[in-house]
């Protein structure tokens, strides 16, 4: 994430914090990210220079029509991203903002990457171990990367815990040299 995206994240975090609705903003942003992820062509539309800025603003207004104050603020934020040519950064901005919001509530977000999808039981066990180690609540964001060969890589609060087979093989290779 670049510095400009971090500034946008900080601005959105500040709004949520000042309104004392941190948890509600985090939930709303999670939902918006999910919806945008399921509809990638919507981001293409909002980023398209072939579509006038007014039309992109109207598309956002239509998507958030009838929303509450949080949704209206997020819609305004999305329009700002369109105006500044930053709408393609929306996923990184949302991730960073949600991480900041959760951290302000004493919750860490752990990015978990595994060679194969984790079962619900494995996710629960991992979350519980991380919570015990860190001493506070942890939410998992899980992804799959077949290049890991096996094992799990976890990034939480800027620290990487790499238990992947690829990492272990790389460590052995470095020792042998």
BELCORMO-V238682 format. One record per pair of residues at least 24 apart in sequence whose C-alpha atoms are under 10 Angstrom apart, sorted by sequence separation. I is the first residue (numbers start at 0). J is the second residue. D is the distance in Angstrom with one decimal. If there is no record, write none. Layout:
# BELCORMO-V238682
I|J|D, I|J|D
This chain:
# BELCORMO-V238682
106|130|9.3, 117|141|7.9, 129|153|9.8, 53|78|9.6, 56|81|8.0, 116|141|8.0, 117|142|8.8, 52|78|8.8, 55|81|7.6, 56|82|8.9, 107|133|8.8, 116|142|7.2, 117|143|8.7, 129|155|9.1, 55|82|9.3, 106|133|9.9, 115|142|8.6, 116|143|5.9, 106|134|9.9, 107|135|7.6, 108|136|8.7, 109|137|6.7, 110|138|8.7, 111|139|6.7, 112|140|8.5, 113|141|7.8, 114|142|8.7, 115|143|5.7, 116|144|9.0, 125|153|9.8, 52|81|7.4, 53|82|9.7, 105|134|9.6, 106|135|6.4, 107|136|6.4, 108|137|5.7, 109|138|6.1, 110|139|6.1, 111|140|5.9, 112|141|5.9, 113|142|6.5, 114|143|5.6, 115|144|7.2, 116|145|9.6, 52|82|7.0, 105|135|6.5, 106|136|4.8, 107|137|4.7, 108|138|4.8, 109|139|4.9, 110|140|4.9, 111|141|4.7, 112|142|4.8, 113|143|5.0, 114|144|5.1, 115|145|6.6, 104|135|9.9, 105|136|6.8, 106|137|5.4, 107|138|6.2, 108|139|5.8, 109|140|6.1, 110|141|6.1, 111|142|6.1, 112|143|5.4, 113|144|5.9, 114|145|4.5, 115|146|9.9, 45|77|9.1, 104|136|9.2, 105|137|8.7, 106|138|7.1, 107|139|8.6, 108|140|7.0, 109|141|8.2, 110|142|7.8, 111|143|8.3, 112|144|6.3, 113|145|7.5, 114|146|6.7, 115|147|8.9, 45|78|8.9, 112|145|9.4, 113|146|9.1, 114|147|5.2, 115|148|8.7, 46|80|9.3, 47|81|9.3, 102|136|9.6, 113|147|6.8, 114|148|5.7, 115|149|7.5, 117|151|9.4, 45|80|9.3, 46|81|6.6, 101|136|9.4, 102|137|9.6, 112|147|8.5, 113|148|8.6, 114|149|5.0, 115|150|8.6, 45|81|6.5, 46|82|9.4, 48|84|9.4, 101|137|9.1, 113|149|6.8, 114|150|6.4, 115|151|9.1, 45|82|9.7, 47|84|9.6, 101|138|8.9, 113|150|6.0, 114|151|7.0, 46|84|7.1, 112|150|8.7, 113|151|4.5, 114|152|9.2, 31|70|9.4, 42|81|9.7, 45|84|9.3, 46|85|8.1, 47|86|9.9, 112|151|5.7, 113|152|6.4, 45|85|9.9, 46|86|6.1, 98|138|9.8, 111|151|6.9, 112|152|5.2, 113|153|8.7, 28|69|9.6, 45|86|6.9, 46|87|6.8, 111|152|5.8, 112|153|6.4, 27|69|7.7, 28|70|9.0, 31|73|9.2, 45|87|8.6, 110|152|8.1, 111|153|4.6, 112|154|8.7, 27|70|7.4, 43|86|9.1, 109|152|9.9, 110|153|5.6, 111|154|6.6, 42|86|7.1, 43|87|8.2, 109|153|6.4, 110|154|5.1, 111|155|8.7, 24|69|6.7, 28|73|8.1, 42|87|6.8, 109|154|5.5, 110|155|6.4, 23|69|7.9, 24|70|8.6, 27|73|8.6, 42|88|9.9, 108|154|8.4, 109|155|4.4, 110|156|9.5, 42|89|8.8, 108|155|6.1, 109|156|7.5, 24|72|9.8, 107|155|6.8, 108|156|7.3, 109|157|9.4, 111|159|9.8, 20|69|8.6, 24|73|8.7, 107|156|6.6, 109|158|9.5, 110|159|9.2, 111|160|9.5, 112|161|9.4, 113|162|9.4, 114|163|8.1, 109|159|9.5, 111|161|9.7, 113|163|7.6, 114|164|9.2, 18|69|9.4, 112|163|8.9, 114|165|9.9, 15|69|8.4, 35|89|9.3, 36|90|8.5, 102|156|9.0, 14|69|9.6, 35|90|8.6, 15|72|9.5, 32|89|8.3, 33|90|9.7, 14|72|8.7, 32|90|6.6, 98|156|9.1, 14|73|10.0, 31|90|9.5, 32|91|9.8, 11|72|9.0, 29|90|9.9, 32|93|7.1, 11|73|8.3, 28|90|9.7, 31|93|8.8, 32|94|8.5, 28|92|9.9, 29|93|7.7, 11|76|7.8, 28|93|6.3, 29|94|8.3, 10|76|9.5, 28|94|8.5, 25|93|8.8, 28|96|8.4, 29|97|7.5, 7|76|8.9, 25|94|9.5, 28|97|7.1, 27|97|9.6, 25|96|7.8, 26|97|8.4, 7|79|9.8, 24|96|9.2, 25|97|5.2, 7|80|8.7, 24|97|8.0, 25|98|8.5, 25|99|9.1, 26|100|9.9, 22|97|9.1, 25|100|6.3, 4|80|9.9, 21|97|9.0, 24|100|8.0, 25|101|7.3, 23|100|9.7, 7|85|9.5, 21|99|9.5, 22|100|7.2, 21|100|5.8, 22|101|7.5, 20|100|9.6, 21|101|7.9, 4|85|8.1, 7|88|9.8, 8|89|9.5, 11|92|9.0, 12|93|9.8, 15|96|9.6, 22|103|9.5, 3|85|9.1, 7|89|9.5, 11|93|9.0, 21|103|8.0, 22|104|7.9, 8|91|8.7, 9|92|9.0, 12|95|9.2, 13|96|9.5, 21|104|7.8, 4|88|6.9, 8|92|5.3, 11|95|10.0, 12|96|5.8, 16|100|8.0, 3|88|9.7, 4|89|8.4, 7|92|6.8, 8|93|7.0, 11|96|6.8, 12|97|8.0, 15|100|8.0, 5|91|8.7, 6|92|8.9, 7|93|9.3, 8|94|8.5, 9|95|8.5, 10|96|8.8, 11|97|9.6, 12|98|9.6, 13|99|9.8, 1|88|9.4, 4|91|7.4, 5|92|6.8, 8|95|6.1, 9|96|6.8, 12|99|6.9, 13|100|9.3, 16|103|8.7, 0|88|8.5, 4|92|5.8, 5|93|10.0, 7|95|9.4, 8|96|4.8, 11|99|9.9, 12|100|6.4, 3|92|9.5, 4|93|9.5, 7|96|8.5, 8|97|8.6, 11|100|9.6, 1|91|9.3, 5|95|7.2, 6|96|9.9, 8|98|9.6, 9|99|8.1, 0|91|6.5, 1|92|9.7, 4|95|8.6, 5|96|8.3, 8|99|8.3, 9|100|9.8, 12|103|9.6, 0|92|8.1, 4|96|9.8, 8|100|9.9, 0|94|10.0, 0|95|8.6
